Amino acid sequence: MALPLPEVQSVVDCASFEHTVLPFLSQLVTLPERLQVAAAAKDVADLQEIYLSTNPFITALGFSLVLSVCFLIFSEITRNYSQVDRCWPILPAIYNVHFAVWARLSGLQTQTLDTIAAIAVIWSVRLTYNYWRKGGYKIGSEDYRWAYIRSWVNNRFVFFLFNIVFISLTQSILLLLITAPTYNFLVLSQLPTGQSFEIPDLVFSRVAFFFVIIEAFADQQQWYFHCAKHEYLKNARIPDQHKKRFMPEDLERGFVVSGLWSLSRHPNFLAEQAIWLTMYLWNAYRTESYIQWTGIGALIYLMIFQGSTPLTESITASKYPEYRDYQARVGRFIPRFSAKPKYKGGAKKTRKDAKKTDEGEAKKHL
């Protein structure tokens, strides 16, 4: 049995880890052997039967564990610890689509699951494109924050343990856990009362999509700024397509403060967190349970952003003197609404100083 039909009698039961996941953990042990036998026999029908007879969350969990091993091996071989970063924009969409496909093949109602999968795919395509154009998929590219962390951890063995526990394993499982609310929707779809797509579902889905749009706008505004800045520092001229957006002093400052970035220091990070928090609250509303195991992913996601953003900002502040003033005037995530005008930047610096500050660091802050 792949879904907890006897155990789940109400929407509240759908949010119970004891009812919806714990009974199926034993499948994680037998799944590799079953797959090996079916693969050896080259029986596609048998593989489909295994897929449908295995709890979909367990299938996804097994996949994430295999990926964590791959991340560890590749990162240690290449000494490049951005392997998970490359899959970060892709895996949540894969898991959400997996839940929707499994439900459809099992004959369950899928409107809610299809909606979530569509939002996740749009988010994934946009984020993947953004990561690609910044050079994240180039051979040898590594997130600059890992380099800073490695410089702090001088012990090679300690960093190896950190790679096992956090970089490869925890982050891989996290990318599954933030989609755990979708699994709850799948369990809900087996109940007669959990099949309809109503106005609250429409509202939650549109709110999540709204934050996808906000993240896209924020990333695009930052991309425009850095494209203009690099051209300006190289040729002492603002590209024609950006002349209406930026003044020389904007580009000499070194970091973007216009548009959404005048309201929040990290509007893209804010929207990113809000997307998955909305998904959790949507699931919590439908299961009538606001404190549940599927919130672990959203909680860890928020904690990672709270921990990594100060590191990013400390690096930025060490490069750009005006960034401290920007931090004092603009909220890290949540806008500070007041009667004061939006932040426009402070003291100017020369193009020569700006070029010296940014040389060799351009793509790190895209």
DAFEN-V448581 format. One record per backbone hydrogen bond with DSSP energy under -1.0 kcal/mol. CO is the residue of the C=O (numbers start at 1). NH is the residue of the N-H. E is the energy in kcal/mol with one decimal. If there is no record, write none. Layout:
co=(CO:CO)
nh=(NH:NH)
e=(E:E)
//
This chain:
co=(3:4:12:13:16:17:17:21:22:24:25:26:26:27:30:31:32:33:34:35:36:37:38:43:44:45:46:47:48:49:55:56:57:58:59:60:61:62:63:64:65:66:67:68:69:70:71:72:73:74:75:82:84:87:87:90:91:92:93:94:95:96:97:98:99:100:101:102:103:104:110:111:112:113:114:115:116:117:118:119:120:121:122:123:124:125:126:127:128:129:131:132:135:138:143:144:145:146:147:148:149:152:155:156:157:158:159:160:161:162:162:163:164:165:166:169:170:171:173:174:176:177:179:180:181:182:183:184:185:187:188:191:198:199:200:201:202:203:204:205:206:207:208:209:210:211:212:213:214:215:216:217:218:219:220:221:222:223:224:225:226:227:228:229:230:231:232:239:240:242:247:248:249:258:259:260:260:266:267:268:269:270:271:272:273:274:275:276:277:278:279:280:281:282:283:284:292:293:295:296:297:298:299:300:301:302:303:304:305:308:309:310:311:312:313:314:316:316:320:322:323:324:325:326:331:332:350:351:352:353:354:355:358:362:363)
nh=(5:8:15:16:20:21:22:24:25:27:28:29:30:31:34:35:36:37:38:39:40:41:43:47:48:49:50:51:52:53:59:60:61:62:63:64:65:66:67:68:69:70:71:72:73:74:75:76:77:78:79:86:88:90:91:94:95:96:97:98:99:100:101:102:103:104:105:106:108:107:114:115:116:117:118:119:120:121:122:123:124:125:126:127:128:129:130:131:132:133:136:135:138:141:146:148:149:150:151:152:153:154:159:160:161:162:163:164:165:166:167:168:169:170:171:173:174:175:177:178:179:180:182:184:185:186:187:188:189:190:191:194:202:203:204:205:206:207:208:209:210:211:212:213:214:215:216:217:218:219:220:221:222:223:224:225:226:227:228:229:230:231:232:233:234:235:236:242:243:246:251:252:253:261:262:263:264:270:271:272:273:274:275:276:277:278:279:280:281:282:283:284:285:286:287:289:295:296:299:300:301:302:303:304:305:306:307:308:309:312:313:314:315:316:317:318:319:320:323:326:327:328:329:330:265:266:354:355:356:357:358:359:361:365:366)
e=(-2.2:-1.9:-1.6:-1.7:-2.4:-2.0:-2.5:-2.1:-1.2:-1.6:-1.4:-1.0:-1.2:-1.9:-2.0:-2.5:-2.3:-2.2:-2.2:-2.7:-2.2:-1.8:-1.8:-1.9:-2.3:-2.0:-2.3:-2.3:-2.3:-2.0:-2.1:-1.9:-2.4:-2.7:-2.1:-2.3:-2.1:-2.1:-2.2:-2.0:-1.6:-1.9:-3.1:-2.1:-2.5:-2.6:-2.3:-2.1:-2.2:-2.5:-1.5:-1.7:-1.2:-1.3:-2.5:-1.8:-2.6:-2.2:-2.7:-2.4:-2.1:-1.9:-3.0:-2.7:-2.1:-2.1:-2.7:-1.4:-2.9:-1.3:-3.5:-2.1:-2.4:-2.6:-2.4:-2.2:-2.5:-2.4:-2.3:-2.5:-2.6:-3.0:-2.2:-2.5:-3.0:-2.2:-2.1:-2.4:-2.4:-2.5:-2.5:-1.8:-1.5:-2.0:-1.2:-1.5:-2.3:-2.6:-1.6:-1.1:-2.1:-1.0:-2.0:-1.7:-2.1:-2.2:-2.3:-2.2:-2.8:-2.3:-1.6:-3.0:-1.4:-1.7:-2.1:-2.5:-2.5:-1.8:-2.7:-2.3:-1.6:-1.5:-1.3:-1.6:-1.7:-1.9:-2.3:-2.6:-1.6:-1.3:-2.0:-1.4:-2.0:-2.5:-2.6:-2.4:-2.0:-2.3:-2.3:-2.1:-2.3:-1.9:-1.5:-2.1:-2.3:-2.4:-2.0:-2.6:-2.5:-2.5:-2.3:-2.5:-2.1:-2.3:-2.7:-1.9:-2.3:-2.4:-2.3:-2.8:-2.4:-1.7:-2.3:-2.8:-1.3:-2.8:-2.2:-2.0:-1.1:-2.1:-1.6:-2.3:-1.2:-1.7:-1.6:-1.3:-1.8:-2.4:-2.2:-2.2:-2.3:-2.1:-2.1:-1.2:-2.0:-2.3:-1.8:-1.8:-2.5:-2.5:-2.1:-2.8:-2.4:-2.1:-2.2:-1.8:-1.8:-1.8:-2.5:-2.7:-2.4:-2.2:-2.3:-2.6:-1.8:-2.3:-1.9:-3.0:-2.0:-2.2:-2.7:-2.3:-1.8:-2.1:-3.1:-1.4:-1.0:-2.3:-1.7:-2.0:-2.5:-1.7:-1.4:-2.4:-2.8:-1.0:-2.3:-2.6:-2.0:-2.1:-2.1:-1.5:-2.5:-1.3:-1.1)
//
